[in-house]
Amino acid sequence: MDLSRGLVVAWALSLWPGFTDTFNMDTRRPRVILGPKAAFFGYTVQQHDIGGKKWLVVGAPLETNGHQKTGDIYKCPVIQGNCTKLNLGRVTLSNVSERKDNMRLGLSLATNPKDNSFLACSPLWSHECGSSYYTTGMCSRVNANFRFSKTVAPALQRCQTYMDIVIVLDGSNSIYPWVEVQHFLINILKKFYIGPGQIQVGVVQYGEDVVHEFHLNDYRSVKDVVEAASHIEQRGGTETRTAFGIEFARSEAFQKGGRKGAKKVMIVITDGESHDSPDLERVIQQSERDNVTRYAVAVLGYYNRRGINPETFLNEIKYIASDPDDKHFFNVTDEAALKDIVDALGERIFSLEGTNKNETSFGLEMSQTGFSSHVVEKIIASMLAPGLQYFGCSIHGQLDLNEDGLVDLAVGALGSTVILWARPVVQINASLRFEPPRINIFHKDCKRSGRDATCLAAFLCFTPVFLAPYFQTADVGIRYNATMDERRYMPRAHLDEGSDQFTNRAALLSAGQEHCQRLSFHVLDTADYVKPVAFSVEYSLEDPENGPVLDDGWPTTLRVSVPFWNGCNEDEHCIPDLLLDARSDLPTALEYCQRVLRKPTQHCSAYTLSFDTTVFIIESTRRRVAVEATLGNRGENAYSAVLNISQSPNLQFASLVQRDDLDNSIECVNEERGLHKRVCNVSYPFFRAQAQVAFRLEFEFSKSVFLNYLEIQLSSGSDSDEQDSTKEDNTALLRFHLKYEADVLFTRSSSLSHYEVKANSSLESYGGLGPPFHCVFKVQNLGFFPIHGVTMKITIPVATRGGNRLLVLRDFFTDQVNTSCNIWGNTTEYRATPMDEDLSQTLRLNHSNADVVSINCHVRLAPNQELSFHLLGNLWLRSLKALKFRSLKITMNSALQRQFHSPFIFREEDPSRQVTFDISKQEDSQVSIWIILGSTLGGLLLFALLVLALWKLGFFKSAKRKREPGADPRPKVLE
């Protein structure tokens, strides 16, 4: 990020809410101090005190020193005079390879009020380690009189290349050609990072004797060291005293110019076995004790040129090298091959870890410079002076710069810094008290507008408090409004001046002194004497642009209320004693039995014992539950008395009807939906002492929620402090276990009612069985509640006790899919050929004297729902023809039975319905021939007697006379 973008970040930071704590800053008379814009004079600013003289220390992070843009610090007098550069950008850190260009000195600035020193930091100051640059930052401490004290670099760490390297060269006569050794030396030196805080190099040459070519601290750059190495000549010698050369380097070369804490590295280069090899063991041990890391290079040119086995020589060089050999031992074929190991030797000596040249973005610089403040308000630069840019990039407020007892503010901008003088801060303490402290409506002590009234006075007082001791004798002017806050159509209280407002009044207040104003008012008759009468006061400084300023966040309004006297004891502590009583209209099982079933007491006592607990009966026609209740107060006034009503989910609140006493009222104000709760105010604003109110509650049964119990809870309370010992009767809980009277229509029908068994009745016409039948048993729920916990039990006589089948069942089903049924009994295993069995004395076969099939079904019916049970089968004609009887009734029985824990009961005791098949049969008769002959003869004899009787009466003579006159006189001819 470039500088201009960084400045935008700083400017944006200055616009954050709360960036400047300036509510009491004088923006009309600022002091603007100018500086070089190009250096970003004003980027940081700090207040500074030296011997009572006030200064501003201003950072300019882009200031130049020589050819480098180092940044610098300026000191500027507060009252008058020009700014002076402190030239801190020229300060250097010794024993470090530093980079100062663009190090941004002044980007961070901090003062120490304890000793009036300050710290100016360069967050982008960096130093060189090997091929990398590390940006660690550096600070300069400046004392109270603007003199440089010391450099602080807490993040600076020693380079990994902080080494003292001594090269031990074999310069004996056997080394040839020397120029190859010299080239190797120059090439390896170019690999080293030589400079302050990094590598120092010294060179010794040995043969018969040892000499210093140059010491460790003779040269401080690669260029100078290479230049010196290029002039090293071979000193020669007939002996190779390698042990002597190593000891000389350890004891002398590392001591002359060596640095404390630097890693010691020795590079030994030789081409032959040492002439003082017995001393090697001692010398190497001493080097180990001094923590000298040794790299050894064996040059085999002498051995190769003469064909000598170099094994002994190589073993000696490996002994000289530090362990392990694979990292510290090298060998080359001749002097010319030395150039081949330069890179490998350099890599093993130095750690090349680290980052590349570090170029930290200016945005990161911004985040590291430590912007902080104690801020609550924003100042617009255009209010102060024209041309201010990036105003607020730095802020400091710690000193009183103009000796008025107030801390002033210094604000930086691009090319300038601005001093804002602080204004004195005042706090206005407002209070309002009343005489008398409460409104007594029971005692009228004055007349207003011809009416009795209660008169009072309000005293409105102001006390100014200046926060700075310097202003303890100052004055401040205010303006204020006082309003009686009675937002009602008919106000309860009025100011005596004839208005409800005391407006735009002025007052001059002296520091620390109370100033009070009397406001007289009165209260007429009112029905509401629970909510107090409120007064509202608003106040402000008379001249907010000049002089003191009101403390930030200090209140400018006051609201105080004067309460009514509550009419209780002298301590005005009301102690009520509420009493709540309630009872419902639901009948118990005993009452239901006596009143509805009209059973005698003895029978009803047994009836109640048929239930597992005390239950209350919900008759089939009932839709509501009524509760008669009374609420009384045996103590003192109960303010804001309430009646809480809650009920179980199967009930819905319907109504509350108050009885008789109209002086006390109950008003239900809200309902908590989903919680089945309602809150009612009782005789608001208070329930008088010794008062009582009676009321009737009604609840409707829910159509969607069905429970086997109901619960109604009434509780009373108030804002007054009733004693715990009397609270037990503040609650009435009605909780009843319920049984519901089922309102059902139970019917039956059958396709077959009578059948006559004839001698010629054929089995073929009924598929080999007998006449079919289809019986239907129907249950209809005519009631309000869903029915469950009820069982339909059907018993069908299917065979005689003698094992002769009477009928066969083909199918059974219901018209409800989810109805669960169980069938017990034998329906198939009866003899195919009937046996003789005399049923002439048995008039009816049913479940008591026949083999039966039982069907049990669970009945569940929603309101207005019906359920039919269908039974299909055939009479077993084969048995009916064989059995001996004249008339026989076969009866199926169906009964509704309540399960033990069922919530339902039936008004009809043991409700049951029957279907009866009336079976009759013709007798077979054999008539004797003698009976036939006798009957014939008897008939003929009777006919003869009849003819004789008619003849005696002359019946035949009369007929003859009647024929004579009309007779034909001619005789018939017979043919």
Salt bridges, closest charged atoms under 4 A:
ASP26 OD2 - ARG29 NH2 2.81
ASP49 OD2 - LYS54 NZ 4.00
ASP115 OD2 - ARG141 NH2 2.57
ASP164 OD1 - ARG259 NH2 3.05
GLU213 OE2 - ARG235 NE 2.92
ASP218 OD2 - HIS215 ND1 3.52
GLU227 OE2 - HIS231 ND1 3.79
GLU247 OE2 - ARG250 NH2 2.64
GLU288 OE2 - ARG294 NH2 2.67
ASP290 OD2 - ARG250 NH1 2.67
GLU335 OE1 - ARG305 NH1 3.52
ASP343 OD1 - LYS191 NZ 2.81
GLU365 OE1 - ARG104 NE 3.38
GLU403 OE2 - LYS54 NZ 2.83
ASP452 OD1 - LYS447 NZ 2.70
ASP485 OD1 - ARG487 NE 2.90
ASP485 OD2 - ARG559 NH1 2.23
GLU486 OE1 - ARG488 NE 3.78
GLU486 OE2 - ARG492 NH2 2.91
ASP496 OD2 - ARG448 NH2 3.26
ASP496 OD1 - HIS522 ND1 2.71
GLU497 OE1 - ARG505 NH2 3.74
ASP500 OD1 - HIS494 ND1 3.87
ASP525 OD1 - LYS444 NZ 2.82
ASP528 OD2 - ARG488 NH2 2.87
ASP528 OD2 - ARG492 NH1 3.97
GLU542 OE2 - ARG479 NH2 3.55
GLU545 OE1 - ARG28 NH2 3.30
GLU572 OE1 - ARG438 NE 2.47
ASP577 OD2 - ARG634 NE 3.53
ASP581 OD2 - ARG583 NH1 3.65
ASP585 OD2 - ARG622 NH1 3.24
ASP612 OD2 - HIS901 ND1 3.47
GLU619 OE2 - ARG595 NH2 2.99
GLU628 OE2 - ARG659 NH2 2.96
GLU628 OE2 - ARG696 NH1 2.60
GLU671 OE1 - ARG678 NH2 2.79
GLU698 OE1 - ARG624 NH1 2.46
GLU698 OE2 - ARG696 NE 3.10
GLU700 OE2 - ARG624 NH2 2.91
GLU711 OE1 - ARG735 NH1 2.68
ASP721 OD2 - HIS573 NE2 3.56
ASP724 OD1 - LYS727 NZ 3.50
ASP729 OD2 - ARG634 NH2 2.71
GLU741 OE2 - ARG907 NE 2.78
ASP851 OD1 - ARG801 NE 3.80
GLU866 OE2 - LYS778 NZ 3.98
GLU908 OE2 - ARG913 NH1 3.16
GLU909 OE1 - LYS599 NZ 4.00
ASP918 OD2 - LYS889 NZ 3.20
GLU923 OE2 - ARG886 NE 3.80
ASP968 OD1 - ARG970 NE 3.67
